[in-house]
């Protein structure tokens, strides 16, 4: 399952809110490069902030796509704000909550919070950051550019994730994969 | 709300949306040329102006949408009937300088901080 940075959608309020989780695992290759051992330091596997932003983009992107029944090609157009104050390490779970702030035919803005759920007993979930994003509905772009007809944004990987989360995508958004 | 008060709120919106310094957001600053706005920023600005002033802005009302382009352009210039159409749709925009050199590449310079302030002023006045 390439380039999926969330593991499951756990809550969906159509057009309003979507919650997804991501388990950080030492089996993920990128953690071995972020950061590898150096001459002076042992390896330090932490989830890259850029991929946490991607996880939020997928969470919020599904919410925005679902609002129009996946008819629109929803692309991340702008990271309005991203603040993270704690590192996520192997064994941690990230919980992304995205809400739609504004929505119109051309696109949407979302606000998101990132929580860290530690596997250690007695440790409460903690909010570790916020990520606000803007999405564009690609076919409604101002320059009038045309894109392929099939919805290449919500690909088979997304369909599998949504199916596993109990969310049904309409058949006519097939991705030709 | 006075024009100065509207300007202050518009200024705050643009500082937030475009990550620019307050002193750069002058009345004559152009959104694309001076403040570095890209296409998605225009939607962001519309959303933030709606929020800041509690108003609803229809698609193509503050900035032109795709349908405003197309057949009114010849040899890289916007034809007089095109300018007339734009003026009708965008009464908050000052076309006087643009009319002297209506190159398509200059369309971006039409959208100044002042044009947003005028738009909000008209909108709040119920025009």
Boltz contact constraints between the chains, C-beta under 6 A:
constraints:
  - contact:
      token1: [A, 77]
      token2: [B, 40]
      max_distance: 6.0
  - contact:
      token1: [A, 78]
      token2: [B, 40]
      max_distance: 6.0
  - contact:
      token1: [A, 102]
      token2: [B, 47]
      max_distance: 6.0
  - contact:
      token1: [A, 105]
      token2: [B, 59]
      max_distance: 6.0
  - contact:
      token1: [A, 106]
      token2: [B, 43]
      max_distance: 6.0
  - contact:
      token1: [A, 107]
      token2: [B, 43]
      max_distance: 6.0
  - contact:
      token1: [A, 109]
      token2: [B, 47]
      max_distance: 6.0
  - contact:
      token1: [A, 134]
      token2: [B, 40]
      max_distance: 6.0
  - contact:
      token1: [A, 134]
      token2: [B, 44]
      max_distance: 6.0
  - contact:
      token1: [A, 136]
      token2: [B, 40]
      max_distance: 6.0
  - contact:
      token1: [A, 142]
      token2: [B, 39]
      max_distance: 6.0
  - contact:
      token1: [A, 142]
      token2: [B, 66]
      max_distance: 6.0
  - contact:
      token1: [A, 144]
      token2: [B, 66]
      max_distance: 6.0
